[in-house]
Amino acid sequence: MIAILNRALCISLLIALSGCGVRGPLFMPNVPPVPPAPTEPEPQGKLYPPQTPASTSNPSPVKQ
């Protein structure tokens, strides 16, 4: 029983020391800050920004 526990301890120690294969120093990643919440509600039911209507009184000539 003690031999099994010794082997299990050695195997778990080897696995723990080998890590996951990542090289280099360990560090905490820089998390970007959360963007601020919008102060005004998003417009609904219309185009934003409003589009100007196309001029149909003076069509451009088409070249062929």
ZADONU-66238 format. One line per field, with one value per residue: residue in three letters; z, x negated, y negated of N, C-alpha, C, O, CB in turn. Coordinates in pm, whole numbers, plus 50000, padded with zeros to 5 digits. Glycine has a CB too. Layout:
N
res = ALA/...
nz = Z/...
nx = X/...
ny = Y/...
caz = Z/...
cax = X/...
cay = Y/...
cz = Z/...
cx = X/...
cy = Y/...
oz = Z/...
ox = X/...
oy = Y/...
cbz = Z/...
cbx = X/...
cby = Y/...
***
This chain:
64
res = MET/ILE/ALA/ILE/LEU/ASN/ARG/ALA/LEU/CYS/ILE/SER/LEU/LEU/ILE/ALA/LEU/SER/GLY/CYS/GLY/VAL/ARG/GLY/PRO/LEU/PHE/MET/PRO/ASN/VAL/PRO/PRO/VAL/PRO/PRO/ALA/PRO/THR/GLU/PRO/GLU/PRO/GLN/GLY/LYS/LEU/TYR/PRO/PRO/GLN/THR/PRO/ALA/SER/THR/SER/ASN/PRO/SER/PRO/VAL/LYS/GLN
nz = 50000/50079/49888/49656/49716/49732/49465/49333/49443/49348/49070/49046/49137/48937/48719/48806/48820/48556/48433/48191/47960/47878/47802/47950/48169/48401/48394/48473/48243/48080/48121/47918/48002/48092/47860/47894/47987/47755/47748/47630/47498/47232/46909/46770/46504/46297/46049/46132/46101/45973/45632/45336/45085/44751/44468/44205/44001/43831/43652/43600/43296/43112/43012/42723
nx = 49917/49806/49608/49759/49874/49640/49548/49766/49749/49496/49542/49748/49605/49409/49574/49683/49453/49373/49556/49760/49622/49566/49338/49114/49160/49433/49724/49981/50233/50289/50589/50815/50972/51320/51547/51710/52057/52317/52444/52668/52973/52987/53088/53403/53592/53534/53301/52961/52669/52909/53002/52960/53201/53167/53091/53314/53377/53174/53029/52723/52534/52504/52223/52130
ny = 50120/49878/49853/49808/49560/49406/49422/49302/49045/48965/48969/48776/48556/48530/48470/48228/48069/48064/47903/47734/47721/47465/47215/46977/46689/46687/46487/46250/46174/45857/45707/45535/45221/45190/45057/44736/44705/44618/44283/44182/44318/44561/44459/44551/44691/44517/44400/44365/44190/43949/43987/43794/43721/43845/43647/43614/43447/43361/43566/43745/43766/44071/44246/44429
caz = 50000/50087/49758/49562/49752/49693/49319/49296/49483/49254/48939/49055/49150/48804/48636/48854/48786/48411/48391/48069/47845/47845/47837/47987/48298/48411/48427/48457/48124/48100/48074/47886/48086/48038/47806/47972/47938/47680/47827/47560/47439/47088/46837/46712/46408/46194/46012/46208/46084/45869/45496/45255/44966/44628/44375/44081/43900/43741/43642/43530/43169/43116/42901/42672
cax = 50000/49717/49539/49854/49883/49513/49548/49865/49693/49389/49601/49817/49502/49352/49674/49693/49331/49360/49646/49837/49535/49549/49206/49105/49218/49577/49771/50124/50255/50350/50728/50851/51082/51455/51587/51819/52193/52363/52525/52795/53021/52967/53211/53472/53697/53492/53161/52871/52718/53011/52951/53028/53259/53090/53151/53359/53410/53061/52954/52595/52536/52439/52131/52129
cay = 50000/49762/49843/49747/49419/49343/49409/49201/48915/48933/48940/48647/48453/48511/48400/48090/47997/48048/47796/47760/47705/47325/47167/46837/46657/46679/46353/46227/46091/45725/45705/45397/45171/45200/44927/44676/44726/44501/44191/44161/44443/44576/44423/44666/44661/44424/44417/44279/44054/43940/43974/43693/43783/43826/43550/43679/43347/43340/43692/43733/43840/44202/44263/44565
cz = 50000/49955/49654/49589/49712/49542/49273/49330/49386/49116/48941/49069/49014/48712/48676/48816/48636/48360/48265/47945/47804/47891/47875/48121/48293/48451/48409/48335/48161/48039/48041/47973/48015/47984/47887/47907/47861/47767/47763/47502/47288/47016/46770/46613/46302/46164/46092/46149/45969/45732/45422/45130/44843/44536/44245/43972/43798/43731/43564/43401/43182/42994/42856/42594
cx = 49913/49644/49630/49866/49755/49508/49647/49815/49584/49445/49672/49717/49437/49448/49684/49571/49317/49450/49719/49752/49514/49411/49213/49173/49370/49617/49920/50144/50320/50490/50764/50968/51216/51494/51704/51954/52238/52455/52662/52842/52999/53096/53271/53576/53659/53344/53076/52733/52819/52948/53029/53084/53176/53165/53186/53388/53299/52980/52825/52601/52456/52352/52132/52004
cy = 49875/49744/49778/49598/49345/49322/49302/49061/48873/48895/48804/48532/48426/48436/48254/48009/47975/47936/47833/47741/47562/47281/47021/46812/46651/46538/46347/46138/45959/45727/45561/45351/45181/45063/44869/44702/44602/44414/44168/44295/44444/44540/44546/44617/44560/44448/44320/44292/44046/43919/43867/43761/43751/43729/43620/43577/43328/43470/43671/43813/43970/44216/44410/44594
oz = 49930/49913/49572/49496/49665/49496/49185/49254/49346/49055/48847/49018/48980/48635/48591/48782/48593/48254/48236/47834/47702/48004/47837/48178/48191/48533/48339/48323/48258/47919/48125/48013/47892/48052/47941/47785/47898/47848/47832/47461/47225/47055/46721/46634/46223/46244/46117/46149/45878/45718/45443/45076/44832/44529/44180/43860/43687/43794/43472/43396/43252/42882/42938/42543
ox = 49943/49620/49582/49869/49762/49467/49616/49838/49579/49399/49658/49740/49413/49406/49692/49583/49254/49423/49739/49805/49450/49371/49306/49235/49429/49550/49979/50077/50395/50505/50746/51052/51222/51477/51785/51964/52201/52533/52759/52759/52992/53204/53200/53641/53745/53273/53115/52682/52815/52852/53150/53020/53121/53288/53099/53421/53326/52875/52819/52668/52355/52400/52135/51986
oy = 49778/49630/49699/49518/49232/49215/49222/48968/48757/48799/48726/48423/48310/48349/48166/47891/47878/47880/47951/47744/47537/47308/46950/46901/46615/46476/46428/46035/45949/45747/45473/45431/45181/44962/44943/44718/44490/44465/44138/44376/44338/44585/44633/44515/44520/44509/44206/44404/44129/43842/43852/43850/43642/43731/43679/43617/43284/43482/43589/43916/43977/44200/44502/44704
cbz = 50121/50203/49710/49572/49903/49739/49253/49368/49628/49240/48898/49174/49252/48743/48647/49006/48839/48340/48371/48063/47731/47910/47722/47880/48349/48511/48341/48586/48021/48037/48180/47737/48128/48148/47656/47987/48055/47551/47845/47447/47471/47053/46731/46822/46479/46236/45861/46359/46058/45901/45421/45217/44945/44556/44349/44108/43967/43790/43574/43620/43055/43122/42940/42584
cbx = 50094/49616/49494/49993/49910/49393/49581/49998/49638/49292/49700/49915/49395/49316/49813/49712/49210/49394/49569/49959/49590/49661/49107/49166/49163/49632/49701/50186/50341/50263/50825/50888/51055/51557/51627/51797/52291/52437/52453/52781/53171/52922/53182/53537/53816/53517/53141/52871/52601/53110/52957/52931/53405/53066/53054/53483/53440/52972/53039/52477/52479/52543/51988/52250
cby = 50000/49779/49983/49816/49403/49429/49543/49228/48921/49051/49051/48646/48497/48645/48468/48087/48071/48179/47666/47670/47780/47238/47188/46749/46525/46783/46247/46161/46166/45611/45765/45385/45026/45248/44939/44526/44758/44544/44058/44054/44464/44720/44313/44752/44614/44275/44395/44315/43957/43827/44107/43575/43737/43962/43430/43762/43214/43223/43801/43783/43752/44316/44219/44590
***
